[in-house]
Structure formats: structure tokens, C-alpha cells
Amino acid sequence: MKAKKKPYRSVVSNALWSLSGMLKATPTGFLLLLLLLPINLFLAWADIYLPSLVVAQVTAYAAPRQAILRVAAFLFLMFAADALQKIISAVSGSACELTYRHKRSLELDEKSLRCFYETYEKKESRDLYDRALRSTQMWGGSQPISDMVKRSLKLLEYVLGYLLFGTVISFVSPWLLPLLTLAPAVNWFSARALRNWEYSHREKWTDIDHRLWYIQNRPGDFSAAKDIRIYSMAGWFRQIYRDLSEARTAWDRRLSLRSFLSRIADLFVILLRDGIAYAMLISMALGGEIAVDRFVLYFSAISAFAACVGNIMNEINAILSASLMLCDFREYMDLAEHDGTGKAAIEEHLNAAPTITFDHVSFRYAGALEDTIRDLSFTVKAGEKIALVGANGAGKTTLVKLLCGLYRPTAGEIRIDGVPVEDFSRNDYYRLFSPVFQDVTTAFFSLAETVAGQVGEGADPKRAQECMKMAGLGKKLDSLPEGVHTKLDKQINENGIELSGGELQKLMLARALYKDAPILVLDEPTAALDPIAENQIYLQYQNMTAQKTSLFVSHRLASTRFCDRILYLENGKIAEEGTHEELIRLGGEYSRLFAIQSCWYQEEKSEN
């Protein structure tokens, strides 16, 4: 049986964290919310006192003028307090909550942007992010991030009301206090059971929600439109959506049933509790033990006290529910950063091609039974051009991610000019690399902004244009009326463009050239290019890698001739090493694969 996971943070810790967070986000608004406490208490007390005051004036046969003045003065105080409450609520209520919620949402986004890649890549981290995001959103009228603050203040208000109205009804009978206080305990345990059941199953509905979100959004993705139509995938998407919706609805039905049973228990307890209290009060009034105005006051006080007790229980349950969701938020925010010690200065390694050393490096993915990289040791000399080749799954891309600081070695050490990677701060370390990865991603910015990795004035259009021409996009630029200022993504921008796969890879290569880091990493940079365009890139490869240490990953072995040395990877280890000519003479696996690929090239050439 799986052990029950303890909440990441306590309720008190989450409440204090939320209150201090709102105080920092909007100090004036928070203080105004505190000011609402005494105002709301006065209005709650006035609601039960006003009827008693009117009855007292009538039954005492007070002079009309005097009675009217007393009631009018009290009504004026109520009107002033009510007006002040509405003004404060309008000024600070929604605006204060919105500011605080926006701040926490921004923190969540910033965490995702800086979260260590190896951690962020894991499914459990992405599921945790989904739950953390849910805590910042409105679901069924509940918004956990701001609810924790709002309900904590409300709880304080109801506790003070409990003391106020409890003092009043204690004059009726001291037995009313425990009766009205302890009866809702049944409700509390019922709500607690519902909350714990929902929390213990959250991973299941989170996974379903994540899949539903994917299915809902994928058909609208422009990049998938051709495949969906050509391969008649619409019915497949509908079936998957239907199955997932049914699974999610089944969970909702189970939750609704449990919630209904919990509310039935609440109703039964309320009827029993209030019936006994009112019967006792009516009996005292009929027996002449209390005057009419006192009866009205106590009757209203009992209702107000019972409401406070119920509200206290409701707020506690709501706070506990919000706290569980905040646990997901705070757990995600506390995911390991692995930022490095920052002892090493990066500047002295940026001005010249550095030496890279892998010293008995191993790496294993979370949950894997075997290492992907196995006790790997090699050195890339300053300015050397290395080709990493091998079959799919040999560990090439994993090696690149280790080098770029996206993964941490399970064992061993990576050094730059003899300095361990862990001695650099992570953001400084990233400055060493100009990578082009297999997966190409762009947004709706201009070509110049995409190449520069900066928006607005931070981008240098002239330099971006030069880099794009070096990457083979000169003719494309000449065909665009707005040149490097042309926006990408025509779904967002009216005059936006969509680049082909090969053009996108060239654009990413231009971005790497623009950054001009001392280490150039090209992970399958020509995979989407035609042979002519690929050859042009290879011809420019010498210029691109001048004064740089570079690693070139490719499945096409013909490209390796441009490199000083070739590392042939197999099962996460270096199986063969040498120049192209040396490995061909060796007659090993590299030579065999090259012969197979050369045969393909010759057949393609003869067909053309």
C-alpha cells in the first residue's frame, strides 16, 4: 500500500506566507483589508442590536422624539460604516487580490523560465506545475492563492464575532455555548474527509486534465493541420477527447456524490442544533424570565453566533483546501535550481576558444535502469572541431545537454579550461555556448528579434541580417518587403510569415552566430535541409567555427569530413575515435555505416 504523502507545508506556514506576500505586493491594500475587520464586526453587531433597540423604545413607552433620535443616530452610524465598508472594498478588495494573484502568477512563470532543465523535463515536475498553475486560477468560484489571504482574514473576523456574540448569549445559558460550538464538529470531520479524498486523488485527475488540455489545443495548432487532414486524424482526436472527458466526468461524479453526502450531514446537524437553542429561548420568554427586547436581542445573537460557528468551520475547511493547493505551488517554487557555486569568473573563458574535458562522466535518466552515458572520458582541445556520430539512442544529444549544463552528470566531472562546471553560476555558464538543437521553436517576434534573442531596441538589425546571410537566408531576406523586421507567425501577426523546416534551422543557426559564444554546438543543424543547402552550410562551416571550440552532431557521416576528429558513440561510450580517413581505414562500425550511406547517396545521384 502506497504511503500517504504528508503536505509539503503546514496550514500555518502557508497562511503566514500568503499574508506576508500580500503585504509586500500591496501594503496599502492589505492595511485597508485589515481595517474592514472592525467595520464588519460593528455591522454584524448592529444587525442584531437594532431590532432590540427599536423594541426597547416601544415597550418602554419612550417619548417619540427621543426614540426617533436614538434609532436615527444608530441608523446613521450603520449607514456610515456600511458606506465606508463599500468604499474600502471597492478600492482595495478586487484590486488588492488581483495585484497579489498577478504577482504570484508572475513568480510561477519566472520559476518555469529559470527552473533547472533536467528537473523541468521530468513528467512529475510538469504535473506539479499544472497543479501549481491551478492554484492561481479560478475553479468553481475558488481561487486558492488569494483565497488563503481572504479567508484567513475572514476567519479572524468570525473568531472575533464568535467571542462577541458568545458573550451576549452566555447571559441566556452557559450551556448554549458548547451546544452551538461542538455540534458543527460533525460537519468539520465530514468536510475534512471530503477534502482529504480529493487531495489524495489529485494526481489522477491532474494527469487526465493534462491530457485533455493537450487534445483540446493540438488540433488548433497550425503546424499539425496538414497531418490531421491528410491522415484523417480528426475522428481519432474526437475519440480520445471523448474517452478522456468521460474519465474526467467520472471523477467529477464521484466528487459531487461525496460533496452531496457531506452537505446532507451538515443540514441535519444545523436543524438539531438551532432547534434546541431556539426552543430554550422561547421557553424562557414564555416563562417571563427575559423581557421582549432581550428576547429579540438573544434570538438574533443566537442566529449570529451559530452563523459565526458555521462560518468558522467553513473558513477552516476552505483554508485547509487552499493550503493543500498552495503546497503544490510552493513545492514547485522550491524545485532545485542547481545554480553552481559561482566561484569561477566567466569573463576569462569568453575571449578565446576553451578546452573541454569529460572526466569519467556517466548519466542516467530518472527511473531508467541503465546509464545513457557510461564512464565517458575525452578532451576537446581549444579551437578543435569535433564530430559526434552514432546510431539513434547512442547518447549524442544527452552528451550535448550535459555539456551545455542542461543536465548534471550522475557521476564524473566536466571541466572548461580545467575549471569544474559546478564552479560557474549557471547563467554565466550558458554564456559559453551558442547551440543549435534539433527541436526548433520560435514565437511571434520579428526575424531580427528572434536572431538576437532580444526585443525592441535590444536587437541589432544590421548584425542579425549579417548572421542570417551567413546561415544561408540571404535570398529569403531579399524576398521580404520588411526584411529582418518581418514578423513570424501569421496566426498572430497580420503580415507574419511561416518559415519552412529548413529555413527555421537556418534561422536558429543565425541565432547561434549572433550570440558568438566561444563554444559552438550544432545538434543535427542540417536535418531539415536539402543536399544543396546542406553542402552550402558545410562550406561555410570553417568560417563559422573560426576561433571557436565546436561540437557537431549528425547522422549524416558525409558531414564529418569538415571536423578535426570524430567520436563514434555506441551505447553511451566512445567505440571509435579518429579522423574520417583513419576510421575508414579502421574498417569498423563507422566505416560500415559510411559505406551504407554512400550507397544511398550514389543511388540518389544515379536516379537524378
Protein Blocks (a to p, Z undefined) as FASTA:
>chain_A
ZZddddfbdfklmmmmmmmmmmmmmmmlmmmmmmmmmmmmmmmmmmmmmmmmmmmmmmno
pafklmmmmmmmmmmmmmmmmmmmmmmmmmmmmmmmmmmmmmmmmmmmmmmmmgcfklmm
pmklmmmmmmmmmmmpceehiafklmmmmmmmmmmmmmmmmmmmmmmmmmmomklmmmmm
mmmmmmmmmmmmmmmmmmmmmmmmmmmmmmmmmmmmmmmpmklmmmmmmnopmmmmmmmm
mmmmmmmmmmmmmmmmmmmmmmmmmmmmmmmmmmmmmmmmmmmmmnopacfklmmmmmmm
mmmmmmmmmmmmmmmmmmmmmmmmmmmmmmmmmpcfklojolacfklmmmpccddddehi
acddehiabdfbgciacdddehiacddeddehilmmmmmmmmnopaccfbdcddeehiaf
klpcfklmmmmpccddfbdcddfbdfklmmnopghjlpcfklmmmmmmmnopmmmmmmpm
nlmmlcehjklpmkbccddfklmmmmmmmmmmmnopabdcdehkllmpcfklmmmmmmmm
mmmmgoiacddddfblklmmmpmbdcddeehiafbgcdfklmmmnopmklmmmmmmmmmm
mmmmmmZZ
